[in-house]
Amino acid sequence: MKSRFVIAALFILVAGLACGVTIYLLADEPEATAYVIVGDTAYPVDATTSKTYVRQLERFGGKAAVLFDDFSRWFTALWHGKRLGITIALLSLLAALALLGIARISDRSPR
């Protein structure tokens, strides 16, 4: 029984890391939605992190709204672009470690 868990863990680890690396290498970063022009150069910025946006959000929803908005944007960013490849690789690593832990526990239990 232990060898089945170990083989499954290795399969998940290899498949997840392969998928994660492939996605990371092939993915494009999202394009900017707003720009700030300084001199003759345009710099991409995120309009939702501007002081005006944060101030209005805090004014209408309080500090909790700002925290929830930051968390929501962070969590959403995990599933796009190069971060998706990193997320998949880490999730496969965690799943493989969980299966190895189950294999160790099942090996110790009396039959």
Z-matrix of the N, CA and C atoms (Angstrom, degrees):
N
C 1 1.453
C 2 1.523 1 110.32
N 3 1.342 2 115.60 1 -37.28
C 4 1.453 3 119.19 2 -177.99
C 5 1.524 4 110.96 3 -64.01
N 6 1.316 5 117.01 4 -39.56
C 7 1.464 6 119.57 5 -177.42
C 8 1.528 7 111.62 6 -65.70
N 9 1.319 8 117.99 7 -30.47
C 10 1.471 9 120.81 8 177.34
C 11 1.525 10 110.75 9 -65.43
N 12 1.328 11 116.39 10 -42.05
C 13 1.464 12 119.80 11 178.76
C 14 1.529 13 110.89 12 -66.19
N 15 1.316 14 116.51 13 -39.53
C 16 1.464 15 120.34 14 -179.94
C 17 1.527 16 110.11 15 -66.66
N 18 1.315 17 117.76 16 -43.29
C 19 1.464 18 120.82 17 178.60
C 20 1.526 19 110.46 18 -64.06
N 21 1.328 20 116.91 19 -42.30
C 22 1.466 21 120.45 20 177.67
C 23 1.528 22 110.77 21 -63.07
N 24 1.328 23 117.24 22 -40.71
C 25 1.465 24 121.01 23 179.10
C 26 1.524 25 110.93 24 -63.65
N 27 1.329 26 116.54 25 -43.03
C 28 1.470 27 119.70 26 178.50
C 29 1.522 28 111.54 27 -65.44
N 30 1.331 29 116.97 28 -39.58
C 31 1.461 30 120.48 29 178.10
C 32 1.526 31 110.85 30 -63.12
N 33 1.333 32 116.73 31 -46.57
C 34 1.471 33 120.60 32 179.54
C 35 1.520 34 110.84 33 -62.83
N 36 1.325 35 116.56 34 -41.60
C 37 1.460 36 120.21 35 -179.64
C 38 1.526 37 111.28 36 -63.96
N 39 1.315 38 117.41 37 -48.37
C 40 1.470 39 120.28 38 -178.50
C 41 1.521 40 111.11 39 -66.10
N 42 1.328 41 117.26 40 -45.51
C 43 1.465 42 120.30 41 -179.32
C 44 1.524 43 111.46 42 -64.98
N 45 1.328 44 116.96 43 -43.37
C 46 1.462 45 120.32 44 -179.36
C 47 1.513 46 112.64 45 -66.63
N 48 1.338 47 116.79 46 -42.18
C 49 1.459 48 119.18 47 178.21
C 50 1.526 49 111.46 48 -67.03
N 51 1.329 50 117.22 49 -38.75
C 52 1.464 51 120.05 50 177.76
C 53 1.529 52 111.25 51 -63.64
N 54 1.327 53 116.60 52 -43.98
C 55 1.467 54 120.28 53 178.27
C 56 1.532 55 110.86 54 -65.32
N 57 1.318 56 116.15 55 -43.23
C 58 1.459 57 119.88 56 -179.60
C 59 1.517 58 112.82 57 -62.60
N 60 1.319 59 116.95 58 -43.73
C 61 1.469 60 120.34 59 179.08
C 62 1.528 61 110.48 60 -66.58
N 63 1.332 62 117.21 61 -40.83
C 64 1.458 63 120.55 62 178.43
C 65 1.526 64 111.41 63 -61.48
N 66 1.315 65 116.66 64 -46.60
C 67 1.463 66 120.39 65 179.37
C 68 1.526 67 110.06 66 -64.07
N 69 1.318 68 117.02 67 -42.24
C 70 1.467 69 120.47 68 -179.45
C 71 1.528 70 111.36 69 -61.25
N 72 1.330 71 116.95 70 -41.94
C 73 1.462 72 119.98 71 -177.70
C 74 1.525 73 112.97 72 -74.74
N 75 1.325 74 118.19 73 -30.11
C 76 1.459 75 121.17 74 -175.99
C 77 1.523 76 114.20 75 -96.08
N 78 1.316 77 118.48 76 -14.80
C 79 1.467 78 120.94 77 -174.38
C 80 1.520 79 111.46 78 -78.95
N 81 1.322 80 114.52 79 148.06
C 82 1.457 81 121.71 80 174.25
C 83 1.520 82 108.83 81 -102.42
N 84 1.303 83 114.94 82 151.61
C 85 1.461 84 119.31 83 175.72
C 86 1.530 85 108.73 84 -77.57
N 87 1.340 86 117.49 85 146.56
C 88 1.464 87 119.37 86 179.12
C 89 1.527 88 110.63 87 -64.32
N 90 1.319 89 115.22 88 145.54
C 91 1.457 90 119.81 89 -179.37
C 92 1.521 91 110.78 90 -78.08
N 93 1.313 92 115.17 91 153.29
C 94 1.462 93 120.79 92 -179.16
C 95 1.521 94 110.05 93 -70.33
N 96 1.319 95 115.14 94 147.02
C 97 1.460 96 120.05 95 179.13
C 98 1.520 97 112.09 96 -102.14
N 99 1.318 98 117.37 97 -14.26
C 100 1.461 99 120.97 98 -179.99
C 101 1.530 100 109.00 99 -144.58
N 102 1.311 101 115.00 100 154.90
C 103 1.458 102 120.77 101 -179.23
C 104 1.518 103 109.72 102 -133.09
N 105 1.331 104 115.46 103 149.89
C 106 1.457 105 122.34 104 172.22
C 107 1.517 106 106.29 105 -116.11
N 108 1.324 107 115.80 106 129.64
C 109 1.452 108 120.09 107 -178.41
C 110 1.520 109 108.58 108 -101.30
N 111 1.330 110 115.07 109 121.73
C 112 1.456 111 122.21 110 177.04
C 113 1.518 112 106.57 111 -122.06
N 114 1.314 113 116.14 112 113.72
C 115 1.461 114 119.45 113 -176.00
C 116 1.514 115 108.85 114 67.92
N 117 1.316 116 116.41 115 -122.81
C 118 1.465 117 121.26 116 178.57
C 119 1.521 118 112.71 117 -106.24
N 120 1.323 119 117.98 118 10.99
C 121 1.458 120 122.02 119 -175.74
C 122 1.527 121 110.34 120 -115.53
N 123 1.338 122 115.63 121 134.91
C 124 1.460 123 121.64 122 176.67
C 125 1.523 124 108.74 123 -100.31
N 126 1.326 125 116.97 124 126.38
C 127 1.466 126 122.67 125 -179.96
C 128 1.521 127 109.28 126 -110.63
N 129 1.345 128 117.74 127 130.76
C 130 1.468 129 119.40 128 177.85
C 131 1.525 130 110.97 129 -72.09
N 132 1.321 131 116.69 130 136.47
C 133 1.456 132 122.52 131 177.59
C 134 1.522 133 109.03 132 -136.49
N 135 1.313 134 115.47 133 160.98
C 136 1.460 135 121.84 134 174.38
C 137 1.517 136 107.50 135 -94.84
N 138 1.319 137 116.11 136 117.33
C 139 1.463 138 120.45 137 -175.61
C 140 1.520 139 112.46 138 -64.86
N 141 1.328 140 117.54 139 -22.60
C 142 1.466 141 120.05 140 -177.47
C 143 1.526 142 112.72 141 -82.42
N 144 1.318 143 118.15 142 -4.79
C 145 1.457 144 119.65 143 177.20
C 146 1.527 145 111.60 144 -106.36
N 147 1.321 146 116.22 145 8.95
C 148 1.461 147 118.66 146 179.11
C 149 1.527 148 109.95 147 -71.46
N 150 1.305 149 115.30 148 156.91
C 151 1.463 150 120.00 149 -179.43
C 152 1.527 151 111.51 150 -63.57
N 153 1.327 152 116.39 151 -34.33
C 154 1.465 153 119.66 152 179.65
C 155 1.523 154 110.99 153 -65.21
N 156 1.334 155 116.91 154 -46.16
C 157 1.459 156 120.77 155 -179.98
C 158 1.527 157 110.66 156 -62.17
N 159 1.326 158 116.55 157 -46.91
C 160 1.466 159 120.65 158 -178.21
C 161 1.524 160 110.54 159 -63.99
N 162 1.319 161 116.91 160 -40.29
C 163 1.467 162 120.73 161 179.54
C 164 1.528 163 110.96 162 -63.98
N 165 1.343 164 116.97 163 -43.67
C 166 1.470 165 120.12 164 179.09
C 167 1.531 166 111.13 165 -66.13
N 168 1.322 167 116.16 166 -40.27
C 169 1.458 168 119.44 167 178.78
C 170 1.522 169 111.10 168 -64.03
N 171 1.318 170 117.03 169 -41.96
C 172 1.463 171 120.32 170 178.44
C 173 1.518 172 111.08 171 -68.18
N 174 1.299 173 116.85 172 -34.86
C 175 1.464 174 120.83 173 179.56
C 176 1.527 175 111.36 174 -64.67
N 177 1.333 176 116.90 175 -40.69
C 178 1.466 177 120.05 176 -177.08
C 179 1.522 178 113.26 177 -87.95
N 180 1.334 179 117.78 178 -31.91
C 181 1.457 180 119.04 179 -174.43
C 182 1.504 181 115.85 180 -119.63
N 183 1.315 182 117.22 181 -7.83
C 184 1.455 183 120.03 182 -178.87
C 185 1.520 184 111.75 183 85.63
N 186 1.326 185 114.77 184 -179.26
C 187 1.469 186 120.21 185 -178.13
C 188 1.524 187 111.98 186 -66.36
N 189 1.315 188 117.01 187 -29.37
C 190 1.465 189 119.78 188 178.26
C 191 1.529 190 110.67 189 -64.58
N 192 1.320 191 117.30 190 -37.52
C 193 1.470 192 120.44 191 178.35
C 194 1.522 193 111.03 192 -63.71
N 195 1.324 194 116.70 193 -37.73
C 196 1.463 195 120.36 194 178.01
C 197 1.527 196 109.91 195 -66.37
N 198 1.332 197 116.93 196 -43.14
C 199 1.468 198 120.25 197 178.71
C 200 1.524 199 111.87 198 -63.87
N 201 1.330 200 116.74 199 -44.82
C 202 1.466 201 119.99 200 179.37
C 203 1.521 202 111.37 201 -65.96
N 204 1.320 203 117.64 202 -35.96
C 205 1.459 204 121.10 203 177.43
C 206 1.531 205 110.33 204 -65.89
N 207 1.327 206 117.12 205 -43.39
C 208 1.475 207 120.63 206 177.04
C 209 1.528 208 111.14 207 -61.80
N 210 1.333 209 116.81 208 -44.46
C 211 1.461 210 120.62 209 179.11
C 212 1.523 211 110.95 210 -63.17
N 213 1.315 212 116.49 211 -43.87
C 214 1.463 213 120.95 212 -179.33
C 215 1.521 214 111.11 213 -62.21
N 216 1.314 215 117.85 214 -43.00
C 217 1.467 216 121.12 215 179.23
C 218 1.529 217 111.18 216 -67.22
N 219 1.332 218 117.34 217 -38.83
C 220 1.464 219 120.72 218 177.99
C 221 1.528 220 110.28 219 -64.14
N 222 1.334 221 116.85 220 -46.89
C 223 1.457 222 121.06 221 -177.65
C 224 1.523 223 111.07 222 -65.67
N 225 1.323 224 117.53 223 -38.76
C 226 1.456 225 121.47 224 178.19
C 227 1.525 226 110.87 225 -66.18
N 228 1.322 227 117.07 226 -36.68
C 229 1.471 228 121.02 227 -179.08
C 230 1.526 229 112.10 228 -67.10
N 231 1.333 230 118.05 229 -21.31
C 232 1.466 231 120.51 230 179.29
C 233 1.524 232 112.38 231 -66.20
N 234 1.309 233 118.13 232 -19.07
C 235 1.462 234 121.58 233 -172.52
C 236 1.521 235 112.93 234 -109.23
N 237 1.340 236 117.73 235 21.98
C 238 1.463 237 121.59 236 179.36
C 239 1.520 238 110.34 237 -138.29
N 240 1.312 239 115.74 238 144.82
C 241 1.452 240 122.05 239 172.40
C 242 1.520 241 114.01 240 65.62
N 243 1.323 242 115.39 241 -145.35
C 244 1.466 243 121.69 242 -177.03
C 245 1.527 244 111.88 243 -66.38
N 246 1.314 245 116.56 244 -28.79
C 247 1.473 246 119.38 245 179.10
C 248 1.520 247 111.98 246 -64.81
N 249 1.326 248 117.36 247 -27.56
C 250 1.465 249 120.49 248 176.91
C 251 1.522 250 110.34 249 -63.61
N 252 1.325 251 117.21 250 -41.10
C 253 1.464 252 120.50 251 177.55
C 254 1.521 253 111.55 252 -61.91
N 255 1.324 254 116.80 253 -42.83
C 256 1.463 255 121.02 254 178.17
C 257 1.529 256 110.46 255 -65.22
N 258 1.328 257 116.76 256 -41.64
C 259 1.460 258 121.07 257 179.81
C 260 1.525 259 111.20 258 -62.15
N 261 1.327 260 117.22 259 -45.05
C 262 1.466 261 120.44 260 -179.96
C 263 1.523 262 110.78 261 -64.36
N 264 1.323 263 117.11 262 -41.63
C 265 1.468 264 119.98 263 179.10
C 266 1.531 265 110.87 264 -62.51
N 267 1.326 266 117.44 265 -43.69
C 268 1.466 267 120.06 266 179.88
C 269 1.525 268 112.11 267 -67.87
N 270 1.328 269 117.49 268 -39.40
C 271 1.465 270 119.73 269 178.50
C 272 1.531 271 111.37 270 -65.68
N 273 1.332 272 117.22 271 -37.68
C 274 1.465 273 118.76 272 177.60
C 275 1.524 274 110.83 273 -68.44
N 276 1.322 275 117.19 274 -36.41
C 277 1.466 276 120.29 275 176.46
C 278 1.529 277 110.60 276 -63.17
N 279 1.332 278 117.31 277 -44.05
C 280 1.467 279 120.76 278 178.46
C 281 1.533 280 111.41 279 -63.93
N 282 1.334 281 117.26 280 -40.64
C 283 1.464 282 120.41 281 179.25
C 284 1.527 283 110.65 282 -65.35
N 285 1.330 284 116.53 283 -40.33
C 286 1.467 285 119.64 284 178.93
C 287 1.525 286 110.71 285 -65.99
N 288 1.318 287 117.14 286 -41.47
C 289 1.466 288 119.97 287 177.34
C 290 1.527 289 111.50 288 -64.05
N 291 1.325 290 116.87 289 -37.29
C 292 1.466 291 120.10 290 177.69
C 293 1.527 292 110.58 291 -64.30
N 294 1.319 293 117.19 292 -42.13
C 295 1.466 294 119.73 293 178.56
C 296 1.525 295 111.41 294 -66.44
N 297 1.316 296 117.68 295 -38.42
C 298 1.464 297 119.44 296 176.26
C 299 1.529 298 111.30 297 -64.81
N 300 1.326 299 116.43 298 -36.87
C 301 1.466 300 119.99 299 175.71
C 302 1.514 301 111.70 300 -64.45
N 303 1.320 302 117.19 301 -40.94
C 304 1.460 303 121.39 302 176.86
C 305 1.528 304 110.16 303 -63.96
N 306 1.331 305 116.34 304 -38.52
C 307 1.465 306 119.92 305 178.47
C 308 1.517 307 111.06 306 -63.64
N 309 1.334 308 116.92 307 -41.10
C 310 1.481 309 119.65 308 178.45
C 311 1.524 310 111.16 309 -65.42
N 312 1.322 311 116.48 310 -41.48
C 313 1.467 312 120.25 311 -178.96
C 314 1.528 313 110.06 312 -67.23
N 315 1.317 314 117.75 313 -42.11
C 316 1.467 315 119.81 314 -179.06
C 317 1.525 316 111.56 315 -69.35
N 318 1.320 317 117.37 316 -24.50
C 319 1.464 318 121.03 317 177.70
C 320 1.529 319 110.72 318 -72.79
N 321 1.322 320 116.90 319 -33.34
C 322 1.481 321 121.58 320 -178.07
C 323 1.525 322 113.49 321 -80.17
N 324 1.319 323 116.37 322 -27.49
C 325 1.469 324 119.19 323 -174.28
C 326 1.524 325 111.31 324 -67.90
N 327 1.338 326 116.73 325 140.55
C 328 1.462 327 119.80 326 178.95
C 329 1.518 328 110.62 327 -71.68
N 330 1.291 329 115.59 328 149.29
C 331 1.498 330 120.05 329 -177.65
C 332 1.475 331 111.15 330 -102.17
